[in-house]
Amino acid sequence: MKQIIKTEKIPVKLWLDDIEAGALEQAGNLANLPFVFKHVAVMPDAHLGYGMPIGGVMASEEMVVPNAVGVDIGCGMCAVQTSLTSLSTDKLRSVLGLIRNRVPLGFKHHKKKQKEALMPSTGGVPLEDLPIVAREYHNALTQLGTLGGGNHFIEIQKGNDGHIWLMIHSGSRNLGFKVAGYYNRLAADLNLKWGSKVPSKWQLAFLPISSEFGRSYLREMNYCVEFAYANRKLMMERVKDALMAVVQPVFFEPIINIAHNYAALEVHYHKKVMVHRKGATRAREGEIGIIPGSQGTPSYIVRGRGNSESFESCSHGAGRKMGRKQAQRQLDLEQEKKRLDDQGIIHAIRHKGDLDEAAGAYKNIDEVIDNQLDLVEVLVELHPLAVIKG
């Protein structure tokens, strides 16, 4: 931990030395919520979000805050170690071509619905008790196994363990977006009706978890978390198929999967509380996690240390240091391309519009990792060989 701010109702604990003013203000707002528990934790990749900073961890008593989960519910990472120890540039390019044919990127969906058996189980909950999921269900069948845009990616990497790895970052697509939007608007309307003392401008409208509305949100949120995992898992199977079509034989270790946008009931400091992780990864003692870098920088397989002060959490990535438009205005296209070309990385930087996802738009991943060595232990360092962006 780098610093503790004690000027609010409860402390704000930060795992970084410098934080942008807007994100710090949002952390202060969290620390002044009437139902917030113990302290607020801010991870080393933190930056401005909607309502709550990306890279924030907040525990609450009896309440859930949809905007403290975010619009891409269940967004997260998966990674697989392969038996391969090398992959030539020609074979890498062939694999990338097959992946692009099998995994829709950006706003694209499948033309045909995917098999319903690939969708998550409702866990015995009737579909009518998941009203937004039920409404979007058939659309979601065409979104299953699709990457999405923004900072989502598919990457082929070489680990310092000597192995080739596959990694995917993606979320719950339009399904999670619709669920998040519906319940955030509902919470805002109800808070107004109840005369809530939480200012609406904070964008932190809440729902009691014991209420019909709170229970409904949590059911739909949990389904979206499972859908995001099903989405990543299907993409990973198709990436593995693409690799096997080019290289034989190849074997795969079990998938590592983590989510970094969700809320869950957990016990901390001997009390059951609702832990909100928005752009943060759970890091219980011994738990294996993934912290990706930016395009062109290393990613890490880590093991959690179970640090109670972070509510057993760590960062979800490098974290932005520039907004998307700012990066497109300020970064030099040729310099960013050269940074990747010099490393021999097959990358996705082609035009000025791609600079929002250039390495220069992100914080230094080595500093981010160094700032949280009390939260995680690094197991494997992964260097990118080829990147597909949404």
Secondary structure as the mmCIF struct_conf table of DSSP 4:
data_model
#
loop_
_struct_conf.conf_type_id
_struct_conf.id
_struct_conf.beg_label_comp_id
_struct_conf.beg_label_asym_id
_struct_conf.beg_label_seq_id
_struct_conf.end_label_comp_id
_struct_conf.end_label_asym_id
_struct_conf.end_label_seq_id
STRN STRN1 GLN A 3 ILE A 5
BEND BEND1 THR A 7 ILE A 10
STRN STRN2 VAL A 12 LEU A 14
BEND BEND2 TRP A 15 TRP A 15
BEND BEND3 ASP A 17 ASP A 17
HELX_RH_AL_P HELX_RH_AL_P1 ALA A 21 ALA A 31
TURN_TY1_P TURN_TY1_P1 ASN A 32 ASN A 32
TURN_TY1_P TURN_TY1_P2 PRO A 34 PHE A 35
STRN STRN3 VAL A 36 HIS A 47
BEND BEND4 TYR A 50 MET A 52
STRN STRN4 ILE A 54 SER A 60
BEND BEND5 GLU A 61 GLU A 62
STRN STRN5 MET A 63 VAL A 64
HELX_RH_3T_P HELX_RH_3T_P1 PRO A 66 ALA A 68
TURN_TY1_P TURN_TY1_P3 VAL A 69 VAL A 69
BEND BEND6 VAL A 71 ASP A 72
TURN_TY1_P TURN_TY1_P4 ILE A 73 GLY A 74
STRN STRN6 GLY A 76 GLN A 81
STRN STRN7 THR A 82 THR A 82
BEND BEND7 SER A 83 SER A 83
BEND BEND8 THR A 85 THR A 85
HELX_RH_AL_P HELX_RH_AL_P2 THR A 89 ARG A 102
BEND BEND9 VAL A 103 VAL A 103
TURN_TY1_P TURN_TY1_P5 GLY A 106 PHE A 107
BEND BEND10 LYS A 111 LYS A 112
HELX_LH_PP_P HELX_LH_PP_P1 LYS A 113 LYS A 115
HELX_RH_3T_P HELX_RH_3T_P2 GLU A 116 LEU A 118
BEND BEND11 MET A 119 MET A 119
HELX_LH_PP_P HELX_LH_PP_P2 PRO A 120 SER A 121
TURN_TY1_P TURN_TY1_P6 GLY A 123 GLY A 124
HELX_RH_3T_P HELX_RH_3T_P3 LEU A 127 ASP A 129
BEND BEND12 LEU A 130 LEU A 130
HELX_RH_AL_P HELX_RH_AL_P3 PRO A 131 GLN A 143
TURN_TY1_P TURN_TY1_P7 LEU A 144 GLY A 145
BEND BEND13 GLY A 149 GLY A 149
TURN_TY1_P TURN_TY1_P8 GLY A 150 ASN A 151
STRN STRN8 PHE A 153 GLY A 159
TURN_TY1_P TURN_TY1_P9 ASN A 160 ASP A 161
BEND BEND14 GLY A 162 GLY A 162
STRN STRN9 ILE A 164 SER A 170
HELX_RH_AL_P HELX_RH_AL_P4 ARG A 173 TRP A 194
TURN_TY1_P TURN_TY1_P10 GLY A 195 GLY A 195
BEND BEND15 LYS A 197 VAL A 198
HELX_RH_3T_P HELX_RH_3T_P4 SER A 200 TRP A 202
STRN STRN10 LEU A 207 PRO A 208
TURN_TY1_P TURN_TY1_P11 ILE A 209 SER A 210
BEND BEND16 SER A 211 SER A 211
HELX_RH_AL_P HELX_RH_AL_P5 GLU A 212 VAL A 246
BEND BEND17 VAL A 247 PRO A 249
STRN STRN11 PHE A 252 PHE A 252
HELX_LH_PP_P HELX_LH_PP_P3 GLU A 253 ILE A 255
STRN STRN12 ILE A 256 ALA A 259
STRN STRN13 ASN A 261 HIS A 268
TURN_TY1_P TURN_TY1_P12 TYR A 269 HIS A 270
STRN STRN14 LYS A 271 LYS A 278
BEND BEND18 GLY A 279 GLY A 279
STRN STRN15 ALA A 280 ARG A 282
TURN_TY1_P TURN_TY1_P13 GLU A 285 GLY A 286
STRN STRN16 ILE A 288 ILE A 291
TURN_TY1_P TURN_TY1_P14 GLN A 295 GLY A 296
BEND BEND19 THR A 297 THR A 297
STRN STRN17 SER A 299 GLY A 304
HELX_RH_3T_P HELX_RH_3T_P5 SER A 308 SER A 310
TURN_TY1_P TURN_TY1_P15 PHE A 311 PHE A 311
BEND BEND20 GLU A 312 GLU A 312
STRN STRN18 SER A 313 SER A 315
BEND BEND21 HIS A 316 ALA A 318
STRN STRN19 ARG A 320 ARG A 320
BEND BEND22 LYS A 321 MET A 322
HELX_RH_AL_P HELX_RH_AL_P6 ARG A 324 GLN A 330
BEND BEND23 LEU A 331 LEU A 331
HELX_RH_AL_P HELX_RH_AL_P7 LEU A 333 ASP A 341
TURN_TY1_P TURN_TY1_P16 ASP A 342 GLY A 344
STRN STRN20 ILE A 346 ILE A 346
BEND BEND24 HIS A 351 HIS A 351
HELX_RH_3T_P HELX_RH_3T_P6 LYS A 352 GLU A 357
BEND BEND25 ALA A 358 ALA A 358
HELX_RH_3T_P HELX_RH_3T_P7 ALA A 359 ALA A 361
STRN STRN21 TYR A 362 TYR A 362
HELX_RH_AL_P HELX_RH_AL_P8 ILE A 365 ASP A 370
TURN_TY1_P TURN_TY1_P17 ASN A 371 LEU A 375
STRN STRN22 VAL A 376 LYS A 389
#
